[in-house]
Amino acid sequence: MTDDRHVARSLTPLHGEGLRLCAWDADSDTEAADYLRGLLDPEFVRWNTPLTPIEDLDGARASLLRKAEEAAKGTGASYRITDESDGTTLGHIGVDGIDHVFRRARVGYWVLPEARGRGVATRALRLASHWAHTELALHRLELGHALGHEASCAIAEKCGFRYEGTLRGAMFEAARHDTFRAAHLHARLATDPE
């Protein structure tokens, strides 16, 4: 088995637009706490329902180690969004479910409350999308969000992720695994204009 911590550290950092995207370090108390804080944020909880609830630092570390395993397998890349000048954690962006045969993946992101309203998610999505299309040679990136999440819809459209439709019953309701809600599907192709 691969040493997950080594893989996480070897994830290619991405720079631009005042941001640095780098691997999360599950051994860092500060980073694990930032990750947990993002997942427990009421706005995150309102729009997302993780399959495995994460409620404490141990759960956050376990989640980060699973993400490092996905990076080792080439099926995912989870980045900590930081301020390029001072390294402050601003949020998270992931390229998940990477399918190298069909050259597609899903993208998702969240931003800590104190970093909202500054274009962080938009800038991070542009960086991660460019990386996925060029370095990973992925053709299609999909982005889904709960119906009604207007901020996420606007970010997707600013970054060239075209709205493709509404998927009925495609996501769990907030904080539930027994009820479903509709989601918007957006996608960006490598051949779409910048």
C-alpha positions as CSV (number, residue, x, y, z in Angstrom):
1,M,0.0,0.0,0.0
2,T,1.2,3.5,-0.8
3,D,2.0,6.0,2.0
4,D,-1.0,8.3,1.7
5,R,0.8,11.2,3.4
6,H,3.6,11.1,0.8
7,V,1.0,11.1,-2.1
8,A,-0.9,14.0,-0.6
9,R,2.3,16.1,-0.4
10,S,3.2,15.2,-4.0
11,L,-0.1,16.5,-5.4
12,T,0.9,19.3,-7.8
13,P,0.4,22.7,-6.2
14,L,-1.5,25.1,-8.5
15,H,-0.9,28.9,-8.4
16,G,-2.7,31.9,-9.8
17,E,-5.2,34.6,-9.3
18,G,-3.9,35.3,-5.8
19,L,-4.5,31.7,-4.8
20,R,-2.4,28.6,-4.1
21,L,-4.1,25.2,-4.3
22,C,-2.2,22.5,-2.4
23,A,-2.8,19.1,-0.8
24,W,-4.4,18.9,2.6
25,D,-2.1,17.6,5.3
26,A,-4.0,15.2,7.6
27,D,-1.2,15.4,10.1
28,S,-1.6,19.2,10.6
29,D,-3.8,20.1,13.5
30,T,-4.5,23.4,11.9
31,E,-5.4,22.0,8.5
32,A,-7.6,19.3,9.9
33,A,-9.4,21.9,12.1
34,D,-10.0,24.1,9.0
35,Y,-11.3,21.2,7.0
36,L,-13.7,20.2,9.9
37,R,-14.8,23.8,10.3
38,G,-15.7,24.0,6.6
39,L,-17.7,20.7,6.8
40,L,-19.6,21.9,9.9
41,D,-20.4,25.4,8.5
42,P,-24.2,25.9,8.4
43,E,-24.0,27.0,4.8
44,F,-22.1,23.8,3.8
45,V,-24.6,21.7,5.8
46,R,-27.5,23.5,4.1
47,W,-26.4,22.4,0.6
48,N,-24.5,19.2,1.1
49,T,-25.0,15.9,2.8
50,P,-21.8,13.8,3.0
51,L,-22.2,10.0,2.8
52,T,-20.1,9.7,6.0
53,P,-20.9,12.4,8.5
54,I,-17.7,14.1,9.9
55,E,-18.2,15.5,13.3
56,D,-14.7,15.7,14.9
57,L,-11.0,16.0,14.2
58,D,-10.5,12.2,13.9
59,G,-13.3,12.1,11.3
60,A,-11.7,15.0,9.4
61,R,-8.3,13.3,9.4
62,A,-9.8,10.0,8.2
63,S,-11.6,11.9,5.4
64,L,-8.4,13.6,4.4
65,L,-6.5,10.3,4.3
66,R,-9.3,8.8,2.1
67,K,-8.8,11.7,-0.2
68,A,-5.1,11.0,-0.3
69,E,-5.8,7.4,-1.2
70,E,-8.0,8.6,-4.1
71,A,-5.1,10.8,-5.3
72,A,-2.8,7.8,-5.1
73,K,-5.2,5.8,-7.3
74,G,-5.6,8.7,-9.7
75,T,-9.4,8.9,-9.0
76,G,-9.4,12.2,-7.2
77,A,-7.5,15.3,-6.3
78,S,-8.5,17.3,-3.2
79,Y,-7.0,20.8,-2.8
80,R,-6.8,23.2,0.1
81,I,-7.5,26.6,-1.2
82,T,-5.1,29.1,0.3
83,D,-4.2,32.8,0.0
84,E,-1.1,32.9,-2.1
85,S,0.5,35.6,0.0
86,D,0.1,34.3,3.5
87,G,-1.0,30.6,3.2
88,T,-4.3,31.2,5.1
89,T,-6.8,28.4,4.4
90,L,-9.8,29.8,2.4
91,G,-11.6,26.6,1.4
92,H,-11.5,23.4,-0.5
93,I,-11.9,22.3,-4.1
94,G,-11.9,18.7,-5.4
95,V,-11.8,17.0,-8.7
96,D,-13.5,13.7,-7.9
97,G,-14.6,10.5,-9.6
98,I,-11.9,10.8,-12.2
99,D,-12.7,8.4,-15.1
100,H,-9.6,8.2,-17.3
101,V,-11.4,6.1,-19.9
102,F,-14.2,8.5,-20.6
103,R,-11.9,11.4,-19.6
104,R,-14.4,13.0,-17.2
105,A,-14.7,14.0,-13.5
106,R,-16.8,15.9,-11.1
107,V,-15.8,19.1,-9.4
108,G,-17.0,20.5,-6.0
109,Y,-15.9,23.3,-3.7
110,W,-16.6,25.1,-0.5
111,V,-15.3,28.3,1.0
112,L,-14.9,29.2,4.7
113,P,-17.3,32.0,5.9
114,E,-14.6,34.6,6.3
115,A,-13.4,34.1,2.7
116,R,-16.9,34.4,1.1
117,G,-17.7,37.3,-1.2
118,R,-14.1,37.6,-2.5
119,G,-14.4,35.4,-5.6
120,V,-12.4,32.6,-4.0
121,A,-14.5,29.8,-5.3
122,T,-14.6,31.3,-8.8
123,R,-10.8,31.7,-9.0
124,A,-10.2,28.3,-7.5
125,L,-12.6,26.6,-10.0
126,R,-10.9,28.3,-12.9
127,L,-7.5,27.0,-11.7
128,A,-8.6,23.5,-11.0
129,S,-10.6,23.2,-14.2
130,H,-7.7,24.4,-16.3
131,W,-5.4,21.9,-14.6
132,A,-7.9,19.0,-15.1
133,H,-8.4,19.8,-18.7
134,T,-4.7,20.3,-19.5
135,E,-2.6,18.2,-17.1
136,L,-5.1,15.3,-16.7
137,A,-6.3,15.6,-20.3
138,L,-10.0,15.3,-19.1
139,H,-12.6,16.2,-21.7
140,R,-15.6,16.8,-19.5
141,L,-16.0,18.2,-16.0
142,E,-19.3,18.1,-14.3
143,L,-20.6,20.3,-11.5
144,G,-23.8,19.6,-9.6
145,H,-25.5,21.7,-6.9
146,A,-28.7,21.6,-5.1
147,L,-31.6,23.4,-6.7
148,G,-31.8,26.9,-5.2
149,H,-28.1,27.3,-4.5
150,E,-27.9,30.5,-6.6
151,A,-24.3,31.3,-5.5
152,S,-23.0,28.0,-6.8
153,C,-25.0,28.4,-10.0
154,A,-23.4,31.8,-10.6
155,I,-19.9,30.5,-9.9
156,A,-20.4,27.6,-12.4
157,E,-21.6,29.9,-15.1
158,K,-18.8,32.5,-14.5
159,C,-16.3,29.6,-15.1
160,G,-17.9,28.4,-18.3
161,F,-19.8,25.4,-16.8
162,R,-22.9,25.5,-18.9
163,Y,-26.3,24.6,-17.4
164,E,-27.4,21.3,-18.8
165,G,-30.6,20.6,-16.9
166,T,-32.3,19.8,-13.6
167,L,-31.9,16.3,-12.3
168,R,-34.9,15.1,-10.2
169,G,-34.1,13.4,-6.9
170,A,-30.4,13.5,-7.6
171,M,-29.1,14.6,-4.2
172,F,-29.8,13.9,-0.5
173,E,-31.8,16.5,1.3
174,A,-29.8,18.5,3.8
175,A,-28.7,16.3,6.7
176,R,-30.8,13.4,5.6
177,H,-30.1,10.1,3.8
178,D,-33.7,9.1,3.3
179,T,-35.1,12.0,1.3
180,F,-33.9,13.4,-2.0
181,R,-33.9,16.8,-3.8
182,A,-33.3,18.1,-7.3
183,A,-29.9,19.3,-8.5
184,H,-28.7,21.5,-11.3
185,L,-26.1,19.9,-13.6
186,H,-23.5,22.1,-15.2
187,A,-20.6,20.9,-17.4
188,R,-17.5,22.3,-19.1
189,L,-15.7,20.6,-22.0
190,A,-12.1,21.0,-22.8
191,T,-13.1,22.3,-26.2
192,D,-15.3,25.1,-24.7
193,P,-13.9,28.6,-25.1
194,E,-12.1,30.2,-22.1
